[in-house]
């Protein structure tokens, strides 16, 4: 009788232990992707990656979240410091961080920075109120202009262009540093007469400025741009497509970069392998997440705009596929 009672107690104890274990799920690895303003396409890149990756979470134990940030420069600094695992950055700032040039000269090359893949092309876009009489980039002189918040790629690229022209902020009657999510409202309220944005199209912030404020897209061309393109291989001639914004039926010439996804060597190859495999094996689904992604092709995504070495996890997947 005592033996039976003891057996029952042991079985109940085992059942309780098993039940407790079943109720305690395995802790998922948290993966944060630094993007930019919620109004921009970088945030949509992060959302699209996480949306696909989180479907795999129950199988692979990765919980992905897109994080709004100040943009490319901020993301690169945070990845370098270990505060971010990966981020979306402009190809020109990936190049500078990798090589320790420009604003990264004081800290030197980031030898741990690694590329995963590039995404959509981004145009340096100038949006101006129609009543401001701004027909070219040089017409911004003496005007109220939002040049972008510190830490953003748009601000850094604007400063590169200003430097190439020999300008500083005093060239404008007002140089504002609003974020992408704030600038269209400022344009509509006439607090600024123009805003600059490095972004894929169509874009909600640009559409808001154009549709609600009777604004136009301004061409960015000329000898200074030609020289900038000749001296910097990460820049390319681009156009803002015609007809995607109300009142702007013709394509507008400018220059641009690629949006790229980067990480540190500190992020495990297995996690990166899972991420790139998930994106490329569901690329058709990824392309449906935003109109700017519609033309993406795997062959160009694994090489265009990538100046940092490929992460070991990405390299492993691309070699398995026979792409490299």
ChimeraX commands (.cxc) that place a marker at each C-alpha (Angstrom):
marker #1 position 0.00,0.00,0.00 radius 0.5
marker #1 position 2.83,2.35,0.98 radius 0.5
marker #1 position 4.63,1.44,-2.25 radius 0.5
marker #1 position 1.54,2.34,-4.32 radius 0.5
marker #1 position 1.13,5.62,-2.43 radius 0.5
marker #1 position 4.83,6.44,-3.00 radius 0.5
marker #1 position 4.54,5.60,-6.69 radius 0.5
marker #1 position 1.52,7.92,-7.00 radius 0.5
marker #1 position 3.36,10.77,-5.31 radius 0.5
marker #1 position 6.36,10.34,-7.65 radius 0.5
marker #1 position 4.13,10.28,-10.74 radius 0.5
marker #1 position 2.26,13.40,-9.63 radius 0.5
marker #1 position 5.58,15.14,-8.96 radius 0.5
marker #1 position 6.86,14.24,-12.42 radius 0.5
marker #1 position 3.62,15.47,-14.00 radius 0.5
marker #1 position 3.88,18.79,-12.16 radius 0.5
marker #1 position 7.48,19.25,-13.27 radius 0.5
marker #1 position 6.59,18.47,-16.88 radius 0.5
marker #1 position 3.59,20.81,-16.75 radius 0.5
marker #1 position 5.73,23.61,-15.33 radius 0.5
marker #1 position 8.31,23.05,-18.04 radius 0.5
marker #1 position 5.68,23.11,-20.76 radius 0.5
marker #1 position 4.26,26.36,-19.43 radius 0.5
marker #1 position 7.67,28.05,-19.55 radius 0.5
marker #1 position 8.40,28.82,-23.25 radius 0.5
marker #1 position 11.94,29.02,-24.56 radius 0.5
marker #1 position 13.12,32.63,-24.46 radius 0.5
marker #1 position 13.25,34.01,-28.02 radius 0.5
marker #1 position 16.34,35.89,-29.18 radius 0.5
marker #1 position 15.37,39.56,-29.51 radius 0.5
marker #1 position 16.56,41.14,-32.74 radius 0.5
marker #1 position 16.23,44.93,-33.13 radius 0.5
marker #1 position 16.62,46.57,-36.54 radius 0.5
marker #1 position 17.49,50.28,-36.46 radius 0.5
marker #1 position 15.55,52.08,-39.21 radius 0.5
marker #1 position 14.70,55.82,-39.27 radius 0.5
marker #1 position 11.51,57.87,-38.93 radius 0.5
marker #1 position 8.21,55.98,-39.05 radius 0.5
marker #1 position 7.35,58.23,-42.01 radius 0.5
marker #1 position 10.20,56.88,-44.13 radius 0.5
marker #1 position 10.80,53.76,-46.19 radius 0.5
marker #1 position 13.59,52.50,-43.87 radius 0.5
marker #1 position 10.98,51.78,-41.23 radius 0.5
marker #1 position 9.04,49.82,-43.86 radius 0.5
marker #1 position 12.19,47.81,-44.65 radius 0.5
marker #1 position 12.53,46.88,-40.99 radius 0.5
marker #1 position 8.84,46.07,-40.71 radius 0.5
marker #1 position 8.94,43.89,-43.82 radius 0.5
marker #1 position 11.96,41.92,-42.58 radius 0.5
marker #1 position 10.45,41.41,-39.13 radius 0.5
marker #1 position 7.04,40.49,-40.49 radius 0.5
marker #1 position 8.61,37.62,-42.44 radius 0.5
marker #1 position 11.09,36.64,-39.74 radius 0.5
marker #1 position 8.53,36.57,-36.94 radius 0.5
marker #1 position 6.50,33.96,-38.84 radius 0.5
marker #1 position 9.51,31.71,-38.28 radius 0.5
marker #1 position 9.84,32.63,-34.58 radius 0.5
marker #1 position 8.10,29.56,-33.20 radius 0.5
marker #1 position 10.50,27.35,-35.13 radius 0.5
marker #1 position 13.72,29.31,-34.75 radius 0.5
marker #1 position 13.34,31.38,-31.58 radius 0.5
marker #1 position 13.97,34.86,-33.03 radius 0.5
marker #1 position 11.73,37.81,-32.13 radius 0.5
marker #1 position 12.34,40.68,-34.54 radius 0.5
marker #1 position 11.30,44.33,-34.07 radius 0.5
marker #1 position 11.77,47.39,-36.31 radius 0.5
marker #1 position 13.01,50.31,-34.21 radius 0.5
marker #1 position 12.42,53.97,-35.22 radius 0.5
marker #1 position 15.71,55.91,-34.98 radius 0.5
marker #1 position 17.38,59.12,-36.17 radius 0.5
marker #1 position 18.60,57.36,-39.32 radius 0.5
marker #1 position 21.75,56.07,-41.04 radius 0.5
marker #1 position 24.47,57.80,-39.03 radius 0.5
marker #1 position 22.78,56.98,-35.73 radius 0.5
marker #1 position 22.33,53.34,-36.76 radius 0.5
marker #1 position 25.99,52.97,-37.73 radius 0.5
marker #1 position 27.15,54.52,-34.47 radius 0.5
marker #1 position 24.85,52.28,-32.42 radius 0.5
marker #1 position 25.91,49.14,-34.28 radius 0.5
marker #1 position 29.54,50.04,-33.69 radius 0.5
marker #1 position 28.93,50.55,-29.96 radius 0.5
marker #1 position 26.98,47.28,-29.69 radius 0.5
marker #1 position 23.69,48.95,-28.77 radius 0.5
marker #1 position 22.05,47.79,-32.02 radius 0.5
marker #1 position 22.40,44.40,-33.67 radius 0.5
marker #1 position 21.70,45.59,-37.21 radius 0.5
marker #1 position 20.25,48.52,-39.12 radius 0.5
marker #1 position 19.23,50.07,-42.42 radius 0.5
marker #1 position 21.68,52.67,-43.75 radius 0.5
marker #1 position 22.45,54.61,-46.91 radius 0.5
marker #1 position 25.14,53.03,-49.09 radius 0.5
marker #1 position 27.31,56.17,-48.99 radius 0.5
marker #1 position 27.42,56.12,-45.18 radius 0.5
marker #1 position 28.09,52.39,-45.15 radius 0.5
marker #1 position 31.11,53.18,-47.33 radius 0.5
marker #1 position 32.34,55.98,-45.05 radius 0.5
marker #1 position 31.90,53.94,-41.88 radius 0.5
marker #1 position 33.75,51.00,-43.45 radius 0.5
marker #1 position 36.62,53.19,-44.58 radius 0.5
marker #1 position 36.71,55.66,-41.70 radius 0.5
marker #1 position 36.18,58.73,-43.86 radius 0.5
marker #1 position 34.03,61.84,-43.59 radius 0.5
marker #1 position 32.37,62.13,-40.20 radius 0.5
marker #1 position 33.86,58.74,-39.24 radius 0.5
marker #1 position 37.45,59.89,-39.76 radius 0.5
marker #1 position 37.98,60.67,-36.06 radius 0.5
marker #1 position 37.01,57.12,-34.98 radius 0.5
marker #1 position 38.57,55.27,-37.91 radius 0.5
marker #1 position 37.24,52.35,-39.97 radius 0.5
marker #1 position 34.61,50.09,-38.42 radius 0.5
marker #1 position 36.35,46.77,-39.00 radius 0.5
marker #1 position 33.39,44.85,-37.53 radius 0.5
marker #1 position 30.78,46.32,-39.90 radius 0.5
marker #1 position 29.29,43.77,-42.30 radius 0.5
marker #1 position 26.82,44.00,-45.17 radius 0.5
marker #1 position 23.80,41.71,-45.58 radius 0.5
marker #1 position 22.07,43.01,-48.71 radius 0.5
marker #1 position 20.82,46.19,-50.37 radius 0.5
marker #1 position 17.22,47.11,-50.91 radius 0.5
marker #1 position 15.61,49.93,-52.90 radius 0.5
marker #1 position 17.27,52.90,-54.56 radius 0.5
marker #1 position 16.92,56.27,-52.87 radius 0.5
marker #1 position 16.81,59.65,-54.54 radius 0.5
marker #1 position 18.08,62.91,-53.06 radius 0.5
marker #1 position 14.73,64.66,-53.22 radius 0.5
marker #1 position 14.04,68.38,-52.90 radius 0.5
marker #1 position 10.38,69.26,-52.30 radius 0.5
marker #1 position 9.50,72.96,-52.50 radius 0.5
marker #1 position 6.37,75.03,-52.11 radius 0.5
marker #1 position 5.21,76.12,-55.55 radius 0.5
marker #1 position 4.81,79.72,-54.34 radius 0.5
marker #1 position 8.49,79.86,-53.27 radius 0.5
marker #1 position 9.69,80.06,-56.88 radius 0.5
marker #1 position 12.34,77.35,-56.40 radius 0.5
marker #1 position 13.19,75.83,-59.80 radius 0.5
marker #1 position 16.64,74.37,-59.08 radius 0.5
marker #1 position 18.82,73.38,-56.12 radius 0.5
marker #1 position 20.69,76.70,-56.31 radius 0.5
marker #1 position 17.38,78.53,-55.80 radius 0.5
marker #1 position 17.41,77.29,-52.18 radius 0.5
marker #1 position 19.82,80.13,-51.37 radius 0.5
marker #1 position 18.12,82.67,-49.15 radius 0.5
marker #1 position 15.14,80.39,-48.49 radius 0.5
marker #1 position 13.81,78.63,-45.39 radius 0.5
marker #1 position 14.93,75.01,-45.79 radius 0.5
marker #1 position 14.67,71.87,-43.67 radius 0.5
marker #1 position 18.05,70.17,-44.08 radius 0.5
marker #1 position 17.19,67.19,-41.83 radius 0.5
marker #1 position 17.86,66.11,-38.27 radius 0.5
marker #1 position 21.36,65.36,-37.01 radius 0.5
marker #1 position 22.10,61.65,-37.24 radius 0.5
marker #1 position 20.03,61.17,-40.37 radius 0.5
marker #1 position 21.35,60.23,-43.80 radius 0.5
marker #1 position 19.42,63.05,-45.39 radius 0.5
marker #1 position 21.20,65.64,-43.22 radius 0.5
marker #1 position 24.61,64.09,-43.83 radius 0.5
marker #1 position 24.09,63.90,-47.61 radius 0.5
marker #1 position 22.80,67.47,-47.67 radius 0.5
marker #1 position 25.97,68.58,-45.86 radius 0.5
marker #1 position 28.12,66.73,-48.44 radius 0.5
marker #1 position 26.35,68.57,-51.24 radius 0.5
marker #1 position 26.56,71.91,-49.42 radius 0.5
marker #1 position 30.28,71.38,-48.89 radius 0.5
marker #1 position 30.74,70.54,-52.59 radius 0.5
marker #1 position 29.08,73.85,-53.43 radius 0.5
marker #1 position 31.05,75.79,-50.83 radius 0.5
marker #1 position 27.90,76.54,-48.81 radius 0.5
marker #1 position 27.25,76.58,-45.10 radius 0.5
marker #1 position 23.96,77.04,-43.23 radius 0.5
marker #1 position 24.21,80.82,-43.48 radius 0.5
marker #1 position 23.34,80.50,-47.18 radius 0.5
marker #1 position 19.70,79.95,-46.11 radius 0.5
marker #1 position 17.46,82.47,-44.35 radius 0.5
marker #1 position 16.59,79.54,-42.06 radius 0.5
marker #1 position 18.20,76.07,-41.85 radius 0.5
marker #1 position 15.85,73.82,-39.91 radius 0.5
marker #1 position 16.72,70.39,-38.53 radius 0.5
marker #1 position 13.31,68.73,-38.36 radius 0.5
marker #1 position 12.96,64.97,-38.68 radius 0.5
marker #1 position 11.28,63.33,-41.69 radius 0.5
marker #1 position 8.04,62.89,-39.74 radius 0.5
marker #1 position 7.84,66.65,-39.02 radius 0.5
marker #1 position 9.00,68.30,-42.20 radius 0.5
marker #1 position 5.90,67.97,-44.40 radius 0.5
marker #1 position 3.71,69.69,-41.80 radius 0.5
marker #1 position 6.28,72.50,-41.54 radius 0.5
marker #1 position 6.20,72.85,-45.33 radius 0.5
marker #1 position 2.39,73.03,-45.34 radius 0.5
marker #1 position 2.39,75.70,-42.61 radius 0.5
marker #1 position 5.02,77.72,-44.52 radius 0.5
marker #1 position 7.53,77.45,-41.68 radius 0.5
marker #1 position 9.91,76.14,-44.33 radius 0.5
marker #1 position 9.75,76.70,-48.08 radius 0.5
marker #1 position 11.59,73.52,-49.03 radius 0.5
marker #1 position 12.68,70.22,-47.54 radius 0.5
marker #1 position 15.29,67.67,-48.58 radius 0.5
marker #1 position 14.91,63.92,-48.21 radius 0.5
marker #1 position 16.95,60.91,-49.32 radius 0.5
marker #1 position 14.22,58.36,-49.84 radius 0.5
marker #1 position 12.66,55.71,-52.04 radius 0.5
marker #1 position 9.53,56.61,-53.99 radius 0.5
marker #1 position 6.61,56.76,-53.58 radius 0.5
marker #1 position 6.92,58.08,-50.03 radius 0.5
marker #1 position 4.13,59.13,-47.66 radius 0.5
marker #1 position 5.97,62.18,-46.30 radius 0.5
marker #1 position 6.72,63.51,-49.79 radius 0.5
marker #1 position 3.15,62.75,-50.90 radius 0.5
marker #1 position 1.79,64.70,-47.94 radius 0.5
marker #1 position 3.91,67.73,-48.81 radius 0.5
marker #1 position 3.01,67.59,-52.49 radius 0.5
marker #1 position -0.69,66.77,-52.18 radius 0.5
marker #1 position -1.60,69.03,-49.27 radius 0.5
marker #1 position 0.75,71.96,-49.83 radius 0.5
marker #1 position 0.86,72.35,-53.62 radius 0.5
marker #1 position 4.56,71.51,-53.65 radius 0.5
marker #1 position 6.82,70.46,-56.52 radius 0.5
marker #1 position 9.81,68.13,-56.90 radius 0.5
marker #1 position 12.93,70.14,-57.82 radius 0.5
marker #1 position 15.72,68.79,-60.06 radius 0.5
marker #1 position 19.22,68.42,-58.56 radius 0.5
marker #1 position 21.66,68.57,-61.49 radius 0.5
marker #1 position 24.65,70.51,-62.77 radius 0.5
marker #1 position 28.48,70.45,-62.82 radius 0.5
marker #1 position 28.83,70.02,-59.03 radius 0.5
marker #1 position 26.58,66.95,-59.13 radius 0.5
marker #1 position 28.52,65.59,-62.12 radius 0.5
marker #1 position 31.78,65.92,-60.16 radius 0.5
marker #1 position 30.23,64.35,-57.04 radius 0.5
marker #1 position 29.14,61.34,-59.09 radius 0.5
marker #1 position 32.52,61.02,-60.79 radius 0.5
marker #1 position 34.40,61.08,-57.47 radius 0.5
marker #1 position 32.10,58.79,-55.46 radius 0.5
marker #1 position 31.13,55.36,-56.86 radius 0.5
marker #1 position 28.32,54.87,-54.32 radius 0.5
marker #1 position 26.31,57.70,-55.93 radius 0.5
marker #1 position 24.32,57.24,-59.14 radius 0.5
marker #1 position 22.03,59.31,-61.34 radius 0.5
marker #1 position 18.40,58.69,-60.51 radius 0.5
marker #1 position 14.97,60.11,-61.23 radius 0.5
marker #1 position 11.93,60.71,-59.12 radius 0.5
marker #1 position 9.31,58.99,-61.29 radius 0.5
marker #1 position 6.69,61.12,-62.98 radius 0.5
marker #1 position 3.06,60.70,-62.04 radius 0.5
marker #1 position 3.57,59.22,-58.59 radius 0.5
marker #1 position 2.80,62.56,-56.93 radius 0.5
marker #1 position -0.09,64.88,-57.71 radius 0.5
marker #1 position 0.85,67.83,-59.92 radius 0.5
marker #1 position 4.25,66.34,-60.81 radius 0.5
marker #1 position 3.61,64.48,-64.08 radius 0.5
marker #1 position 7.19,64.33,-65.42 radius 0.5
marker #1 position 10.24,62.49,-64.05 radius 0.5
marker #1 position 12.69,64.73,-62.20 radius 0.5
marker #1 position 16.45,64.19,-62.48 radius 0.5
marker #1 position 18.60,63.97,-59.37 radius 0.5
marker #1 position 21.17,61.58,-57.84 radius 0.5
marker #1 position 20.91,58.90,-55.21 radius 0.5
marker #1 position 22.15,55.95,-53.19 radius 0.5
marker #1 position 20.99,52.49,-52.14 radius 0.5
marker #1 position 19.33,51.55,-48.87 radius 0.5
marker #1 position 21.37,48.73,-47.34 radius 0.5
marker #1 position 20.99,46.35,-44.40 radius 0.5
marker #1 position 24.13,46.03,-42.25 radius 0.5
marker #1 position 25.18,44.34,-39.01 radius 0.5
marker #1 position 28.20,43.75,-36.82 radius 0.5
marker #1 position 30.37,40.65,-36.70 radius 0.5
marker #1 position 29.02,40.35,-33.13 radius 0.5
marker #1 position 25.67,39.19,-34.54 radius 0.5
marker #1 position 25.87,35.42,-34.88 radius 0.5
marker #1 position 26.25,33.89,-38.36 radius 0.5
marker #1 position 23.33,31.54,-37.63 radius 0.5
marker #1 position 20.98,34.47,-36.93 radius 0.5
marker #1 position 22.12,36.35,-40.04 radius 0.5
marker #1 position 21.80,33.17,-42.12 radius 0.5
marker #1 position 18.20,32.77,-40.92 radius 0.5
marker #1 position 17.41,36.41,-41.69 radius 0.5
marker #1 position 18.77,36.48,-45.24 radius 0.5
marker #1 position 17.35,33.06,-46.03 radius 0.5
marker #1 position 13.91,34.17,-44.83 radius 0.5
marker #1 position 14.03,37.39,-46.90 radius 0.5
marker #1 position 15.25,35.78,-50.13 radius 0.5
marker #1 position 13.04,32.70,-49.91 radius 0.5
marker #1 position 10.04,35.00,-49.45 radius 0.5
marker #1 position 11.25,37.80,-51.74 radius 0.5
marker #1 position 7.95,38.00,-53.63 radius 0.5
marker #1 position 6.16,38.61,-50.33 radius 0.5
marker #1 position 8.80,41.15,-49.30 radius 0.5
marker #1 position 8.35,43.09,-52.56 radius 0.5
marker #1 position 4.63,43.47,-51.87 radius 0.5
marker #1 position 5.22,45.28,-48.57 radius 0.5
marker #1 position 5.94,48.67,-50.21 radius 0.5
marker #1 position 5.83,50.05,-53.79 radius 0.5
marker #1 position 9.53,51.03,-53.54 radius 0.5
marker #1 position 10.41,47.31,-53.27 radius 0.5
marker #1 position 8.59,46.24,-56.44 radius 0.5
marker #1 position 11.68,46.10,-58.68 radius 0.5
marker #1 position 14.00,44.26,-56.30 radius 0.5
marker #1 position 16.07,41.41,-57.74 radius 0.5
marker #1 position 18.24,39.03,-55.74 radius 0.5
marker #1 position 21.20,39.33,-58.13 radius 0.5
marker #1 position 21.55,43.07,-57.52 radius 0.5
marker #1 position 20.60,42.99,-53.83 radius 0.5
marker #1 position 23.67,40.92,-52.91 radius 0.5
marker #1 position 26.18,43.30,-54.54 radius 0.5
marker #1 position 24.84,46.78,-55.37 radius 0.5
marker #1 position 25.77,49.46,-52.84 radius 0.5
marker #1 position 27.71,47.08,-50.59 radius 0.5
marker #1 position 31.16,48.31,-49.63 radius 0.5
marker #1 position 31.49,46.51,-46.28 radius 0.5
marker #1 position 32.45,42.80,-46.43 radius 0.5
marker #1 position 29.53,40.41,-46.43 radius 0.5
marker #1 position 28.60,38.95,-43.05 radius 0.5
marker #1 position 29.63,35.29,-42.68 radius 0.5
marker #1 position 25.98,34.27,-42.24 radius 0.5
marker #1 position 24.94,36.03,-45.46 radius 0.5
marker #1 position 27.96,34.66,-47.33 radius 0.5
marker #1 position 27.05,31.14,-46.28 radius 0.5
marker #1 position 23.53,31.42,-47.67 radius 0.5
marker #1 position 24.61,33.10,-50.95 radius 0.5
marker #1 position 27.20,30.39,-51.55 radius 0.5
marker #1 position 24.65,27.66,-50.84 radius 0.5
marker #1 position 22.44,29.23,-53.51 radius 0.5
marker #1 position 25.34,29.40,-55.97 radius 0.5
marker #1 position 25.07,33.18,-56.23 radius 0.5
marker #1 position 28.70,33.80,-55.26 radius 0.5
marker link #1:1,2 radius 0.2
marker link #1:2,3 radius 0.2
marker link #1:3,4 radius 0.2
marker link #1:4,5 radius 0.2
marker link #1:5,6 radius 0.2
marker link #1:6,7 radius 0.2
marker link #1:7,8 radius 0.2
marker link #1:8,9 radius 0.2
marker link #1:9,10 radius 0.2
marker link #1:10,11 radius 0.2
marker link #1:11,12 radius 0.2
marker link #1:12,13 radius 0.2
marker link #1:13,14 radius 0.2
marker link #1:14,15 radius 0.2
marker link #1:15,16 radius 0.2
marker link #1:16,17 radius 0.2
marker link #1:17,18 radius 0.2
marker link #1:18,19 radius 0.2
marker link #1:19,20 radius 0.2
marker link #1:20,21 radius 0.2
marker link #1:21,22 radius 0.2
marker link #1:22,23 radius 0.2
marker link #1:23,24 radius 0.2
marker link #1:24,25 radius 0.2
marker link #1:25,26 radius 0.2
marker link #1:26,27 radius 0.2
marker link #1:27,28 radius 0.2
marker link #1:28,29 radius 0.2
marker link #1:29,30 radius 0.2
marker link #1:30,31 radius 0.2
marker link #1:31,32 radius 0.2
marker link #1:32,33 radius 0.2
marker link #1:33,34 radius 0.2
marker link #1:34,35 radius 0.2
marker link #1:35,36 radius 0.2
marker link #1:36,37 radius 0.2
marker link #1:37,38 radius 0.2
marker link #1:38,39 radius 0.2
marker link #1:39,40 radius 0.2
marker link #1:40,41 radius 0.2
marker link #1:41,42 radius 0.2
marker link #1:42,43 radius 0.2
marker link #1:43,44 radius 0.2
marker link #1:44,45 radius 0.2
marker link #1:45,46 radius 0.2
marker link #1:46,47 radius 0.2
marker link #1:47,48 radius 0.2
marker link #1:48,49 radius 0.2
marker link #1:49,50 radius 0.2
marker link #1:50,51 radius 0.2
marker link #1:51,52 radius 0.2
marker link #1:52,53 radius 0.2
marker link #1:53,54 radius 0.2
marker link #1:54,55 radius 0.2
marker link #1:55,56 radius 0.2
marker link #1:56,57 radius 0.2
marker link #1:57,58 radius 0.2
marker link #1:58,59 radius 0.2
marker link #1:59,60 radius 0.2
marker link #1:60,61 radius 0.2
marker link #1:61,62 radius 0.2
marker link #1:62,63 radius 0.2
marker link #1:63,64 radius 0.2
marker link #1:64,65 radius 0.2
marker link #1:65,66 radius 0.2
marker link #1:66,67 radius 0.2
marker link #1:67,68 radius 0.2
marker link #1:68,69 radius 0.2
marker link #1:69,70 radius 0.2
marker link #1:70,71 radius 0.2
marker link #1:71,72 radius 0.2
marker link #1:72,73 radius 0.2
marker link #1:73,74 radius 0.2
marker link #1:74,75 radius 0.2
marker link #1:75,76 radius 0.2
marker link #1:76,77 radius 0.2
marker link #1:77,78 radius 0.2
marker link #1:78,79 radius 0.2
marker link #1:79,80 radius 0.2
marker link #1:80,81 radius 0.2
marker link #1:81,82 radius 0.2
marker link #1:82,83 radius 0.2
marker link #1:83,84 radius 0.2
marker link #1:84,85 radius 0.2
marker link #1:85,86 radius 0.2
marker link #1:86,87 radius 0.2
marker link #1:87,88 radius 0.2
marker link #1:88,89 radius 0.2
marker link #1:89,90 radius 0.2
marker link #1:90,91 radius 0.2
marker link #1:91,92 radius 0.2
marker link #1:92,93 radius 0.2
marker link #1:93,94 radius 0.2
marker link #1:94,95 radius 0.2
marker link #1:95,96 radius 0.2
marker link #1:96,97 radius 0.2
marker link #1:97,98 radius 0.2
marker link #1:98,99 radius 0.2
marker link #1:99,100 radius 0.2
marker link #1:100,101 radius 0.2
marker link #1:101,102 radius 0.2
marker link #1:102,103 radius 0.2
marker link #1:103,104 radius 0.2
marker link #1:104,105 radius 0.2
marker link #1:105,106 radius 0.2
marker link #1:106,107 radius 0.2
marker link #1:107,108 radius 0.2
marker link #1:108,109 radius 0.2
marker link #1:109,110 radius 0.2
marker link #1:110,111 radius 0.2
marker link #1:111,112 radius 0.2
marker link #1:112,113 radius 0.2
marker link #1:113,114 radius 0.2
marker link #1:114,115 radius 0.2
marker link #1:115,116 radius 0.2
marker link #1:116,117 radius 0.2
marker link #1:117,118 radius 0.2
marker link #1:118,119 radius 0.2
marker link #1:119,120 radius 0.2
marker link #1:120,121 radius 0.2
marker link #1:121,122 radius 0.2
marker link #1:122,123 radius 0.2
marker link #1:123,124 radius 0.2
marker link #1:124,125 radius 0.2
marker link #1:125,126 radius 0.2
marker link #1:126,127 radius 0.2
marker link #1:127,128 radius 0.2
marker link #1:128,129 radius 0.2
marker link #1:129,130 radius 0.2
marker link #1:130,131 radius 0.2
marker link #1:131,132 radius 0.2
marker link #1:132,133 radius 0.2
marker link #1:133,134 radius 0.2
marker link #1:134,135 radius 0.2
marker link #1:135,136 radius 0.2
marker link #1:136,137 radius 0.2
marker link #1:137,138 radius 0.2
marker link #1:138,139 radius 0.2
marker link #1:139,140 radius 0.2
marker link #1:140,141 radius 0.2
marker link #1:141,142 radius 0.2
marker link #1:142,143 radius 0.2
marker link #1:143,144 radius 0.2
marker link #1:144,145 radius 0.2
marker link #1:145,146 radius 0.2
marker link #1:146,147 radius 0.2
marker link #1:147,148 radius 0.2
marker link #1:148,149 radius 0.2
marker link #1:149,150 radius 0.2
marker link #1:150,151 radius 0.2
marker link #1:151,152 radius 0.2
marker link #1:152,153 radius 0.2
marker link #1:153,154 radius 0.2
marker link #1:154,155 radius 0.2
marker link #1:155,156 radius 0.2
marker link #1:156,157 radius 0.2
marker link #1:157,158 radius 0.2
marker link #1:158,159 radius 0.2
marker link #1:159,160 radius 0.2
marker link #1:160,161 radius 0.2
marker link #1:161,162 radius 0.2
marker link #1:162,163 radius 0.2
marker link #1:163,164 radius 0.2
marker link #1:164,165 radius 0.2
marker link #1:165,166 radius 0.2
marker link #1:166,167 radius 0.2
marker link #1:167,168 radius 0.2
marker link #1:168,169 radius 0.2
marker link #1:169,170 radius 0.2
marker link #1:170,171 radius 0.2
marker link #1:171,172 radius 0.2
marker link #1:172,173 radius 0.2
marker link #1:173,174 radius 0.2
marker link #1:174,175 radius 0.2
marker link #1:175,176 radius 0.2
marker link #1:176,177 radius 0.2
marker link #1:177,178 radius 0.2
marker link #1:178,179 radius 0.2
marker link #1:179,180 radius 0.2
marker link #1:180,181 radius 0.2
marker link #1:181,182 radius 0.2
marker link #1:182,183 radius 0.2
marker link #1:183,184 radius 0.2
marker link #1:184,185 radius 0.2
marker link #1:185,186 radius 0.2
marker link #1:186,187 radius 0.2
marker link #1:187,188 radius 0.2
marker link #1:188,189 radius 0.2
marker link #1:189,190 radius 0.2
marker link #1:190,191 radius 0.2
marker link #1:191,192 radius 0.2
marker link #1:192,193 radius 0.2
marker link #1:193,194 radius 0.2
marker link #1:194,195 radius 0.2
marker link #1:195,196 radius 0.2
marker link #1:196,197 radius 0.2
marker link #1:197,198 radius 0.2
marker link #1:198,199 radius 0.2
marker link #1:199,200 radius 0.2
marker link #1:200,201 radius 0.2
marker link #1:201,202 radius 0.2
marker link #1:202,203 radius 0.2
marker link #1:203,204 radius 0.2
marker link #1:204,205 radius 0.2
marker link #1:205,206 radius 0.2
marker link #1:206,207 radius 0.2
marker link #1:207,208 radius 0.2
marker link #1:208,209 radius 0.2
marker link #1:209,210 radius 0.2
marker link #1:210,211 radius 0.2
marker link #1:211,212 radius 0.2
marker link #1:212,213 radius 0.2
marker link #1:213,214 radius 0.2
marker link #1:214,215 radius 0.2
marker link #1:215,216 radius 0.2
marker link #1:216,217 radius 0.2
marker link #1:217,218 radius 0.2
marker link #1:218,219 radius 0.2
marker link #1:219,220 radius 0.2
marker link #1:220,221 radius 0.2
marker link #1:221,222 radius 0.2
marker link #1:222,223 radius 0.2
marker link #1:223,224 radius 0.2
marker link #1:224,225 radius 0.2
marker link #1:225,226 radius 0.2
marker link #1:226,227 radius 0.2
marker link #1:227,228 radius 0.2
marker link #1:228,229 radius 0.2
marker link #1:229,230 radius 0.2
marker link #1:230,231 radius 0.2
marker link #1:231,232 radius 0.2
marker link #1:232,233 radius 0.2
marker link #1:233,234 radius 0.2
marker link #1:234,235 radius 0.2
marker link #1:235,236 radius 0.2
marker link #1:236,237 radius 0.2
marker link #1:237,238 radius 0.2
marker link #1:238,239 radius 0.2
marker link #1:239,240 radius 0.2
marker link #1:240,241 radius 0.2
marker link #1:241,242 radius 0.2
marker link #1:242,243 radius 0.2
marker link #1:243,244 radius 0.2
marker link #1:244,245 radius 0.2
marker link #1:245,246 radius 0.2
marker link #1:246,247 radius 0.2
marker link #1:247,248 radius 0.2
marker link #1:248,249 radius 0.2
marker link #1:249,250 radius 0.2
marker link #1:250,251 radius 0.2
marker link #1:251,252 radius 0.2
marker link #1:252,253 radius 0.2
marker link #1:253,254 radius 0.2
marker link #1:254,255 radius 0.2
marker link #1:255,256 radius 0.2
marker link #1:256,257 radius 0.2
marker link #1:257,258 radius 0.2
marker link #1:258,259 radius 0.2
marker link #1:259,260 radius 0.2
marker link #1:260,261 radius 0.2
marker link #1:261,262 radius 0.2
marker link #1:262,263 radius 0.2
marker link #1:263,264 radius 0.2
marker link #1:264,265 radius 0.2
marker link #1:265,266 radius 0.2
marker link #1:266,267 radius 0.2
marker link #1:267,268 radius 0.2
marker link #1:268,269 radius 0.2
marker link #1:269,270 radius 0.2
marker link #1:270,271 radius 0.2
marker link #1:271,272 radius 0.2
marker link #1:272,273 radius 0.2
marker link #1:273,274 radius 0.2
marker link #1:274,275 radius 0.2
marker link #1:275,276 radius 0.2
marker link #1:276,277 radius 0.2
marker link #1:277,278 radius 0.2
marker link #1:278,279 radius 0.2
marker link #1:279,280 radius 0.2
marker link #1:280,281 radius 0.2
marker link #1:281,282 radius 0.2
marker link #1:282,283 radius 0.2
marker link #1:283,284 radius 0.2
marker link #1:284,285 radius 0.2
marker link #1:285,286 radius 0.2
marker link #1:286,287 radius 0.2
marker link #1:287,288 radius 0.2
marker link #1:288,289 radius 0.2
marker link #1:289,290 radius 0.2
marker link #1:290,291 radius 0.2
marker link #1:291,292 radius 0.2
marker link #1:292,293 radius 0.2
marker link #1:293,294 radius 0.2
marker link #1:294,295 radius 0.2
marker link #1:295,296 radius 0.2
marker link #1:296,297 radius 0.2
marker link #1:297,298 radius 0.2
marker link #1:298,299 radius 0.2
marker link #1:299,300 radius 0.2
marker link #1:300,301 radius 0.2
marker link #1:301,302 radius 0.2
marker link #1:302,303 radius 0.2
marker link #1:303,304 radius 0.2
marker link #1:304,305 radius 0.2
marker link #1:305,306 radius 0.2
marker link #1:306,307 radius 0.2
marker link #1:307,308 radius 0.2
marker link #1:308,309 radius 0.2
marker link #1:309,310 radius 0.2
marker link #1:310,311 radius 0.2
marker link #1:311,312 radius 0.2
marker link #1:312,313 radius 0.2
marker link #1:313,314 radius 0.2
marker link #1:314,315 radius 0.2
marker link #1:315,316 radius 0.2
marker link #1:316,317 radius 0.2
marker link #1:317,318 radius 0.2
marker link #1:318,319 radius 0.2
marker link #1:319,320 radius 0.2
marker link #1:320,321 radius 0.2
marker link #1:321,322 radius 0.2
marker link #1:322,323 radius 0.2
marker link #1:323,324 radius 0.2
view
